[in-house]
Amino acid sequence: MQRLSEQILDLCNDKGELVTTLSALNNQLKDQSLGVFIILLSFPSALPVPAAGYSTPFGIILLWIGWLFLRGHQQIQLPNKWLNKPFKINAKIVRGGIKMITFLEKFIHPNRAPKLYRLINRRLVGINLMLLALIMALPIPLTNTFPAAIILLFGLGLLEADGIILGIAQCLSIFAIGLYVAAVLIAGVFGLTTLKQILRALHLMG
C-alpha cells in the first residue's frame, strides 16, 4: 500500500500544487479519507514556518470534525458547501509537508499497540481535536504550529492504526492544552493587576 507521502504527491498537479475538494478526497481515498483529511488540514500550519491564511479556516473544519468524533460518527459529515468548495495548498507548503510526513513515516508502524489504539477511542480523539483546533484557529501569531503538529500526529495515528503514535499525540495534547490554559490565566492575572495599577494611578492623579 502507498505511503501517505506518495498519495499526496499523486494528488498534486504538474506545478506541485494540491488543488482539490474534500468531496473528491473522500471519494478517492475512501476508508483512508478520515486520517488524510485531518493530516491535510493540519500540516500547512504544522510546518516550522507556517503559511498565513490556512490556520483559521482549516482549524474551523477540524473543530467540526472533532465534534463529529465526539458524537461517535464513524464517517466525516460536512456541509455540502464545505465538501464541494475547492481549496489549494501551494507547492512550497506541499513540499514542506511531504518532507515532514516522510520523516514521521519512519517511526510509524501500522496496527501497532492495538490495545492502546482502542483505549484512545474516537470520542477522546474528538475532545482533543476540538480543543487543539480551537487554539489552532485563533488568529494569534506563533500559537498555531504546536497544536497543528499534534493534530497531524493524531491523523497519522488514525490513518495507520498506530496506538503508540496516538498515545504520544494524546500526551502532547494534554501538555499543550495545559500550557495554553496556563498562559491565558497568567495573562489574565497580569492584565488585571496592570489594570488595577492604572486605575489606582488615575485615582491618585485625580
Protein Blocks (a to p, Z undefined) as FASTA:
>chain_A
ZZfklmmmmmpcfkopacddfklmmmmnmmmmmmmmmmmmmmmmmpmbacehklmmmmmm
mmmmmmmmmnopabdcddfklmmmccdddfklmmmmmmmmmmmmmmpcehiakllmmmmg
fklmmmmmmmmmmmmmpccehilmmmmmmmmmmmmmmmnopaklmmmmmmmmmmmmmmmm
mmmmmmmmmmmmmmmmmmmmmmmmZZ
